[in-house]
Structures are given as C-alpha cells and as structure tokens.
C-alpha cells in the first residue's frame, strides 16, 4: 500500500499521479504500485513539485511495517535505534506574558468579587 500526500503542487503533477494511484481527497493519493513504479513516481514528484511539499508512505518489511519519505518538508524523518521517527522543529512564539502590554495582577472581576465579600 502506498500513500502520497501533496501540498501546493501543480495540477499536472496531480494528473500524472492519477495514472497509477487513486486521488481520494485533494492531494491525497492511494494505491498499490510496484516498488519500481513507486520509485519512479517519487522521482517525478521531486522533479516537478516546484514550491510544493510531498510525503510518501508505503509498506515495508521492518519492525514498524511501513516507511516514509519527505520532500521539502520542515518535518524530517530520523532513524532512532532502527525506528523511523519524525523530527519536528521547535518554533518558539512570543508569549503574551513576555509582551510589554500585558498586565499583571488580579483581574477586575476578581477584585470586585473580593471586595463584595
């Protein structure tokens, strides 16, 4: 079983993949091609994806029972003691507590409740 997910890829590439795979949702292809055809499809995806991203997952004879490949993706597969895991980069966003406009202390509603007692 092979699953390919395309994001922001040109329409001709999607049309090319429909020759061997079934598009079950926009950009999601599923099928059971041979390993040779799967490698050819992956090569074509890498060549014609432009600014798009792609993920290919397929069955494999390993402990997990599957393996996957990524193209132009921020999440990267890494090998960890024979298991393939995904490494997700950490994007640190500025929290609201760090901004100078945030207020500290009790809320107005909390202050009213305290004085009402």
C-alpha positions in Angstrom: 0.0 0.0 0.0 1.3 3.4 -0.9 0.0 6.8 0.2 1.2 10.1 -1.3 0.2 13.5 0.1 0.9 16.6 -2.0 0.6 20.2 -0.7 0.8 23.2 -3.0 1.9 21.2 -6.1 1.0 21.9 -9.7 -2.1 20.3 -11.2 -0.2 18.5 -14.0 1.7 16.6 -11.3 -1.6 15.5 -9.7 -2.9 14.4 -13.0 0.3 12.4 -13.6 -0.1 10.6 -10.3 -3.7 9.6 -11.2 -2.4 7.2 -13.8 -1.2 4.8 -11.1 -3.0 6.0 -7.9 -6.5 6.9 -6.8 -7.0 10.5 -5.6 -9.3 10.0 -2.6 -9.1 13.7 -1.5 -7.5 16.8 -2.8 -3.8 16.0 -2.9 -4.1 12.6 -1.2 -3.3 9.6 -3.4 -3.5 5.9 -2.5 -2.7 2.7 -4.4 -0.6 -0.4 -4.6 2.0 0.1 -7.3 5.2 -2.0 -7.6 8.4 -0.8 -5.9 9.8 0.2 -9.2 6.8 2.3 -10.2 6.7 3.9 -6.7 10.3 5.0 -7.0 9.6 6.4 -10.5 6.6 8.3 -9.1 8.7 9.7 -6.2 11.4 10.8 -8.7 8.8 12.7 -10.7 7.3 14.3 -7.6 10.8 15.6 -6.6 11.4 16.9 -10.1 8.1 18.7 -10.7 6.8 19.7 -7.3 8.1 23.3 -7.6 7.4 25.1 -4.3 5.1 22.2 -3.1 5.7 19.6 -0.4 5.2 15.9 -0.6 5.1 12.9 1.7 5.2 9.3 0.6 4.4 6.4 3.0 4.5 2.8 2.0 4.6 -0.7 3.5 8.0 -2.1 4.2 9.5 -5.2 5.7 10.7 -3.7 9.0 9.5 -3.6 12.6 7.1 -0.7 12.0 5.6 -2.3 8.9 5.9 1.0 6.9 8.4 3.6 5.9 8.1 7.2 4.6 9.9 9.8 2.7 9.5 13.6 2.7 10.3 16.3 0.1 10.8 20.0 1.0 9.2 19.5 4.4 10.2 21.0 7.7 9.5 17.7 9.5 12.3 15.3 8.9 12.4 11.5 9.3 15.3 10.4 11.6 16.5 6.9 12.5 16.4 6.1 16.2 17.6 2.6 17.0 16.1 1.1 13.9 12.8 3.0 14.2 12.0 5.9 11.9 10.6 8.9 13.8 9.6 12.4 12.8 11.7 15.3 14.0 9.6 18.4 14.3 11.5 21.7 14.5 10.6 23.9 17.5 9.1 27.2 16.6 9.2 29.5 19.6 6.5 32.1 19.5 6.5 35.1 21.7 4.1 34.5 24.6 1.6 37.2 25.7 3.3 37.2 29.2 6.5 38.5 27.6 4.9 41.4 25.8 5.1 44.8 27.5 1.4 45.5 27.0 0.3 42.5 29.2 -1.0 43.4 32.6 0.0 41.6 35.8 -2.0 41.1 38.9 -5.7 40.4 39.6 -8.4 40.9 37.0 -11.2 43.5 37.6 -13.8 40.8 38.0 -11.6 39.1 40.7 -11.1 42.4 42.5 -14.9 43.0 42.5 -15.6 39.6 44.0 -13.0 40.1 46.7 -14.5 43.4 47.7 -18.0 42.1 47.6 -17.2 39.6 50.5 
